[in-house]
Amino acid sequence: MAIPRPLQDSQGRDRNPDLRLKSGSRVAVIGGGPAGSFFSYFLLTMAAQAGLDLVVDVYEPRDFSQPGQSGCNKCGGIIYGSLVQSLAADGISLPSSVVQQGIAGYTFHTDEGSVRINPPSDEKRIASVRRGAGPCGVALSLLASFDGFLLELAEGKGARIVRERVTAAAMIEGRPRVTTKSGRSEEYDLLVGALGVNSPDLKLFEGCGTGYTPPTTTRTHITEILLGDEAIERYLGNTMHVFLLDIPRLEFAAIIPKGEYATVCLLGRGIDQEMVDSFFRRPEVMRCFPAGWTPAGTQCRCFPSVTLGGADGLFGDRFVMIGDCCVSRLYKDGIGSAYRTAKAAAQTAFLSGISKRDFHRHYRPVYAGIAVDNRFGKFVFAITNLIKRSPFLRRGVMRMTNGEQAGFATPRMSSVLWDTFTGNESHQNVFYRTLHPVFMARLFLETVKGWVFSMKSP
């Protein structure tokens, strides 16, 4: 069935036909990561259903089939269950070659002990993927790239992949013009910015006349460690290992099994090598690795940036920014944020128009929703930091979680921890659940019990 395209806005006024996509319209997407691929996929799918012939050029110089830095997108690569279901509803089914490992649960570690937490429901299961083709030195035949899969999906819908680096993007007489390193220069009807915040080319969009300013970022850390199947099964299993450690500026730490490899992700404020070394020295961490193992000599490691706030000037006539160069959920769910912003931008461009007014009315609410949720995320991580600094609260959290996993109580703490660390629910949802009187009463009770028990211990 063709998608209807209204000729008037919500007030019944005729829209400028020059600021609408039609057969023959040309769209440039700069960046072929998840945001750029999702946008191209959704736009071309709607165009095909409506019988419109659009030209979509995706500029992406990287080859995601190559291991190491040349195909890397600097991301931990976790997808939660509800996103997998949303993708399936949109006709995107992830093949088994792309999903490196299904995560059956996670193990929560503190200095007070460890507890295995099972998913609250099948819909909340998570999976690990590789954004590129894998770490340095990996065999090409062993791994498949999530980003490469999405880009091929967009290409299958009709997108043209331009393997060149863009050196200039500007509005010339009201229309976007894109110039590449080889000197190629093309004019388009719509320009879509989908570069990640780690790209040095974000300054390209300063010439688009909207006053685009990238979002604020902070430095994180990712290490890829080759352990082998046997060690992965013995020490990590099929769970994601999450750590609540009293290390200053460290907000979140996880070890994610991916086939023969383990991905270590540290998220926080200005993570540096000293913090990384401090993390690997902790006994709670080293118990997840074979005896005698050290991180020395690990080849594949980086300190990528992640988004903390939202961008300014993210759209105008014939121009829109999507993905984490626009906004992303705080410390979580970069792939899900790329999916949401890309889909909203594509629907706006196709169903409503490509004017600044159209993007403000129909695309900005999605951006604003993520930005508002991040404010709640700051409260959630503030609570997490308070727990990290208090041994009594850590003991209370562990006692409450252990009791729930043993079946003695409704899993209120377990579900809050699951959704906090996996990103399966909004920060706002998690925050309000921590304020529930039953949740607070049980945490208080278990904290007092833990304190009393510690006083009685020799």
VENLIN-V495292 format. One record per residue. N is the residue number from 0. RES is the residue in one letter. SS is DSSP state (~ for helix, > for strand, _ for the rest). D_FIRST is the distance of its C-alpha to the first C-alpha in Angstrom with 2 decimals. Layout:
# VENLIN-V495292
n=<N:N>
res=<RES:RES>
ss=<SS:SS>
d_first=<D_FIRST:D_FIRST>
This chain:
# VENLIN-V495292
n=<0:1:2:3:4:5:6:7:8:9:10:11:12:13:14:15:16:17:18:19:20:21:22:23:24:25:26:27:28:29:30:31:32:33:34:35:36:37:38:39:40:41:42:43:44:45:46:47:48:49:50:51:52:53:54:55:56:57:58:59:60:61:62:63:64:65:66:67:68:69:70:71:72:73:74:75:76:77:78:79:80:81:82:83:84:85:86:87:88:89:90:91:92:93:94:95:96:97:98:99:100:101:102:103:104:105:106:107:108:109:110:111:112:113:114:115:116:117:118:119:120:121:122:123:124:125:126:127:128:129:130:131:132:133:134:135:136:137:138:139:140:141:142:143:144:145:146:147:148:149:150:151:152:153:154:155:156:157:158:159:160:161:162:163:164:165:166:167:168:169:170:171:172:173:174:175:176:177:178:179:180:181:182:183:184:185:186:187:188:189:190:191:192:193:194:195:196:197:198:199:200:201:202:203:204:205:206:207:208:209:210:211:212:213:214:215:216:217:218:219:220:221:222:223:224:225:226:227:228:229:230:231:232:233:234:235:236:237:238:239:240:241:242:243:244:245:246:247:248:249:250:251:252:253:254:255:256:257:258:259:260:261:262:263:264:265:266:267:268:269:270:271:272:273:274:275:276:277:278:279:280:281:282:283:284:285:286:287:288:289:290:291:292:293:294:295:296:297:298:299:300:301:302:303:304:305:306:307:308:309:310:311:312:313:314:315:316:317:318:319:320:321:322:323:324:325:326:327:328:329:330:331:332:333:334:335:336:337:338:339:340:341:342:343:344:345:346:347:348:349:350:351:352:353:354:355:356:357:358:359:360:361:362:363:364:365:366:367:368:369:370:371:372:373:374:375:376:377:378:379:380:381:382:383:384:385:386:387:388:389:390:391:392:393:394:395:396:397:398:399:400:401:402:403:404:405:406:407:408:409:410:411:412:413:414:415:416:417:418:419:420:421:422:423:424:425:426:427:428:429:430:431:432:433:434:435:436:437:438:439:440:441:442:443:444:445:446:447:448:449:450:451:452:453:454:455:456:457>
res=<M:A:I:P:R:P:L:Q:D:S:Q:G:R:D:R:N:P:D:L:R:L:K:S:G:S:R:V:A:V:I:G:G:G:P:A:G:S:F:F:S:Y:F:L:L:T:M:A:A:Q:A:G:L:D:L:V:V:D:V:Y:E:P:R:D:F:S:Q:P:G:Q:S:G:C:N:K:C:G:G:I:I:Y:G:S:L:V:Q:S:L:A:A:D:G:I:S:L:P:S:S:V:V:Q:Q:G:I:A:G:Y:T:F:H:T:D:E:G:S:V:R:I:N:P:P:S:D:E:K:R:I:A:S:V:R:R:G:A:G:P:C:G:V:A:L:S:L:L:A:S:F:D:G:F:L:L:E:L:A:E:G:K:G:A:R:I:V:R:E:R:V:T:A:A:A:M:I:E:G:R:P:R:V:T:T:K:S:G:R:S:E:E:Y:D:L:L:V:G:A:L:G:V:N:S:P:D:L:K:L:F:E:G:C:G:T:G:Y:T:P:P:T:T:T:R:T:H:I:T:E:I:L:L:G:D:E:A:I:E:R:Y:L:G:N:T:M:H:V:F:L:L:D:I:P:R:L:E:F:A:A:I:I:P:K:G:E:Y:A:T:V:C:L:L:G:R:G:I:D:Q:E:M:V:D:S:F:F:R:R:P:E:V:M:R:C:F:P:A:G:W:T:P:A:G:T:Q:C:R:C:F:P:S:V:T:L:G:G:A:D:G:L:F:G:D:R:F:V:M:I:G:D:C:C:V:S:R:L:Y:K:D:G:I:G:S:A:Y:R:T:A:K:A:A:A:Q:T:A:F:L:S:G:I:S:K:R:D:F:H:R:H:Y:R:P:V:Y:A:G:I:A:V:D:N:R:F:G:K:F:V:F:A:I:T:N:L:I:K:R:S:P:F:L:R:R:G:V:M:R:M:T:N:G:E:Q:A:G:F:A:T:P:R:M:S:S:V:L:W:D:T:F:T:G:N:E:S:H:Q:N:V:F:Y:R:T:L:H:P:V:F:M:A:R:L:F:L:E:T:V:K:G:W:V:F:S:M:K:S:P>
ss=<_:_:_:_:_:_:_:>:_:_:_:_:_:>:_:_:~:~:~:_:_:_:_:_:_:>:>:>:>:>:_:_:_:~:~:~:~:~:~:~:~:~:~:~:~:~:~:~:~:~:_:_:_:_:>:>:>:>:>:_:_:_:_:_:_:_:_:_:~:~:~:_:_:_:_:_:_:>:>:>:~:~:~:~:~:~:~:~:~:_:_:_:_:_:_:_:_:_:>:>:>:>:>:_:>:>:>:>:>:>:_:_:>:>:>:>:>:>:_:_:_:~:~:~:_:>:>:>:>:_:_:_:_:_:_:_:_:_:_:~:~:~:_:_:_:~:~:~:~:~:~:~:~:~:~:~:_:_:_:>:>:>:_:_:_:>:>:>:>:>:>:>:_:_:>:>:>:>:>:>:_:_:_:_:>:>:>:>:_:>:>:>:>:_:_:_:_:_:_:~:~:~:~:~:~:~:~:~:_:_:_:_:>:_:_:_:>:>:>:_:>:>:>:>:>:>:_:_:~:~:~:~:~:~:~:~:_:_:>:>:>:>:>:_:_:_:_:_:_:>:>:>:>:>:>:>:>:>:_:_:>:>:>:>:>:>:>:>:_:_:_:_:~:~:~:~:~:~:~:~:~:_:~:~:~:~:_:_:_:_:_:_:_:_:_:_:_:_:_:>:>:>:_:_:>:>:>:_:_:_:_:>:_:_:>:>:_:_:>:>:>:_:~:~:~:_:_:_:_:_:_:_:_:~:~:~:~:~:~:~:~:~:~:~:~:~:~:~:~:~:~:~:_:_:_:~:~:~:~:~:~:~:~:~:~:~:~:~:~:~:~:~:~:~:~:~:~:~:~:~:~:~:~:~:~:~:~:~:~:_:~:~:~:~:~:~:~:~:~:~:~:~:~:~:~:_:_:_:_:_:_:~:~:~:~:~:~:~:~:~:~:~:_:_:_:_:~:~:~:~:~:~:~:~:_:_:~:~:~:~:~:~:~:~:~:~:~:~:~:~:~:~:~:~:~:~:_:_>
d_first=<0.00:3.80:6.47:9.10:12.44:15.49:18.40:20.98:22.31:23.14:26.33:24.72:26.24:24.71:23.94:25.62:23.26:25.41:24.41:20.67:18.89:17.81:17.66:20.95:21.54:23.62:23.66:26.65:26.60:30.21:30.44:28.68:29.36:26.82:25.97:25.41:23.45:21.20:20.56:19.81:17.50:15.37:15.51:14.64:11.73:10.15:11.48:10.06:6.37:7.72:10.00:13.07:16.06:18.03:21.40:22.12:25.72:26.84:30.63:32.15:35.66:36.05:35.57:34.32:35.54:39.10:41.13:43.21:42.87:41.07:37.89:38.51:36.48:39.22:37.48:38.34:34.92:34.16:30.73:30.62:28.82:26.37:25.16:24.72:22.58:20.46:20.04:19.09:16.36:15.00:15.33:18.90:21.49:25.02:27.10:30.61:32.14:30.83:31.97:35.71:36.76:35.49:37.55:38.80:40.52:42.81:46.54:47.88:51.20:53.87:57.62:57.88:56.19:52.80:50.32:47.30:44.28:41.54:37.92:37.49:34.46:32.28:29.58:32.24:33.22:33.34:33.29:35.06:33.64:35.19:33.90:35.78:37.20:40.12:43.61:46.20:47.52:44.87:44.03:40.76:39.84:40.08:37.42:33.80:32.58:29.80:29.46:29.53:26.77:24.46:25.45:24.75:21.28:20.63:22.29:20.08:17.04:19.14:21.60:25.09:27.85:30.98:33.99:36.13:37.52:36.77:40.05:39.00:36.09:36.76:35.56:37.05:36.89:33.97:31.83:31.82:33.90:34.19:37.31:38.01:41.31:41.51:41.36:37.81:36.52:32.98:31.51:28.07:25.92:25.45:27.77:26.91:29.94:29.42:32.99:34.66:37.72:39.92:39.11:41.98:39.60:38.31:40.84:38.67:36.56:39.65:39.37:36.00:37.76:36.39:39.39:37.53:39.79:38.90:39.04:42.31:42.69:45.18:46.32:45.54:46.51:44.89:46.96:45.83:48.49:48.88:50.36:49.32:47.65:50.83:51.59:48.01:48.10:51.59:51.42:47.79:46.04:42.33:42.64:42.30:45.71:45.82:49.08:50.45:53.54:55.85:55.43:55.38:52.13:50.22:47.27:45.52:46.49:44.82:45.30:42.13:42.52:40.45:41.64:45.15:44.89:45.15:43.62:45.78:44.15:46.31:44.79:46.93:48.77:50.21:50.53:53.29:55.14:57.71:55.10:53.58:57.07:57.72:54.59:55.57:59.09:58.03:59.02:55.79:53.93:56.36:56.17:52.62:54.10:56.71:60.34:61.67:58.29:58.17:55.47:57.90:56.64:52.93:51.33:47.80:47.98:46.77:46.80:43.33:42.42:39.94:38.60:40.54:39.21:36.51:36.45:37.23:35.63:32.39:30.27:30.82:29.32:27.36:28.62:27.76:29.36:27.73:29.16:32.81:34.02:32.35:32.92:33.09:34.22:37.99:39.22:36.06:32.55:32.15:29.14:27.45:28.30:26.87:23.56:23.47:24.61:22.45:19.18:20.32:21.41:18.23:16.15:18.93:19.14:15.53:14.73:18.34:20.51:23.23:26.28:28.78:27.99:24.28:25.26:28.03:25.93:22.88:24.17:27.81:27.38:26.22:29.23:31.49:30.46:31.55:34.67:35.70:35.23:37.54:40.27:40.18:40.23:43.56:44.98:43.78:45.49:48.51:48.89:48.51:51.25:53.48:53.18:53.91:57.14:58.41:59.69:59.86:56.20:55.21:57.29:55.70:52.17:53.18:54.92:51.98:49.48:51.78:52.25:48.53:47.86:50.78:49.06:51.57:49.22:45.65:44.28:44.06:45.65:43.92:40.43:41.43:42.77:39.74:37.31:39.74:40.16:36.69:34.68:32.43:32.80:33.35:36.93:36.92:36.12:38.90:41.35:41.03:41.53:44.79:46.03:45.69:49.23:49.18:48.09:50.83:53.44:52.88:52.97:56.18:57.72:56.97:58.24:61.48:61.89:61.43:64.02:66.47:66.06:66.69:69.85:71.19:70.55:73.62>
